[in-house]
């Protein structure tokens, strides 16, 4: 199982020459070659644009990974001076006094713990850094450097630098190898099922990703967290931030639409209740009108019955009066 990243507090193998003597030897060396300071570049460009981008990517990922710390230093394509003989060889090469350069420095390195990460450096001079060597080195190899990166450097980084972890990556050949210092030797780091290699120094997996970087699609060497997620670049963080902002805006808009929907639904329910109340009121009025009509019809029937009764009584009275008149007439005629 992966282990969490740990600060480098192990004692480095002491250099043979005391630091004070190295500082004095450096001053003599600079006087000899009439220099103000050790060279920081040799005007030899990186082999490809990919190399430059890959080193920049590793730099960016390391600072993203260790953003809350200031006790580390991350260097890329930087001269590393570790003894006076090597320093003089670099000076001679830079001045054109020898055809081949001695070891100048790795493509990428990290010194973790116990250093001032805020200090500006143009070169890493071991005797200026209390004898500190890189804790992690990554070489981006190519056909012209592969033999040196996979063989010569392996001995230098284990025997002299005592570098805790060393990785080399060949993008064209799709090869990634890693070594961890055990005793006096670098031993291979076993890959996981994805072919990734665990770095105890940084606490991340080193693995290949084809996600674009600055629009370029190479098989980039990337860092992955223990859960497998990528350590993001600043552009990826910004894109993720934009996506989160867009998602937040979408959620706000969805919530607004939901509130609007709920408002309209409540309004529709209110209107339906009002319509139901109006229908109930209309039905009540219709029932009252029907009752009123029924009452009017009853009164009309009663009035008709009363008129009929009055007419009957009038007929009876008229018939009785007529009979009385006829009887009186007969009496007067003496018909009785």
NORJO-V270191 format. One record per pair of residues at least 6 apart in sequence whose ideal C-beta (glycine too) atoms are under 6 Angstrom apart, sorted by the first residue. I is the first residue (numbers start at 1). J is the second residue. Records with the same first field share a line. If there is no record, write none. Layout:
I=J ; J
This chain:
2=198 ; 226
3=200
4=203
5=202 ; 203
7=113
8=112 ; 113 ; 135
12=131 ; 133 ; 162
13=162
15=131
19=127
22=127
25=84
29=88
33=91
38=81 ; 87 ; 123
39=94
40=79 ; 122 ; 123
42=94
46=52
47=142
50=218
51=140
54=140
55=76 ; 77 ; 107 ; 108
57=213 ; 220
58=108
59=74 ; 76
60=233
61=223 ; 231
62=74
64=231
65=231
66=72
70=117 ; 118
71=113 ; 117
72=112 ; 117
73=111 ; 115 ; 117
74=110
75=109 ; 124
76=108
78=105 ; 124
79=104 ; 105 ; 123
80=105 ; 124
81=87 ; 125
82=126
86=102
89=102
90=104
92=98
93=101
106=137 ; 139
107=139 ; 140
108=138
109=134 ; 137
110=135 ; 136
111=132 ; 134 ; 135
112=135 ; 201
133=161
134=163
135=164 ; 201
136=165 ; 201
137=157 ; 163 ; 166
138=167
139=149 ; 168
140=169
141=149 ; 168 ; 170
149=168
154=186
157=163 ; 166
158=185 ; 186
164=181 ; 201
165=180 ; 199 ; 201
166=179 ; 186
167=178 ; 206
168=177
169=176 ; 221
171=218 ; 219
178=189 ; 197
179=186 ; 188
180=189
189=197
191=197
196=205 ; 207
197=206
198=205
199=206
204=223
205=224
207=224
208=219
209=220 ; 222
210=219
213=220
222=230
223=231
224=230
330=336
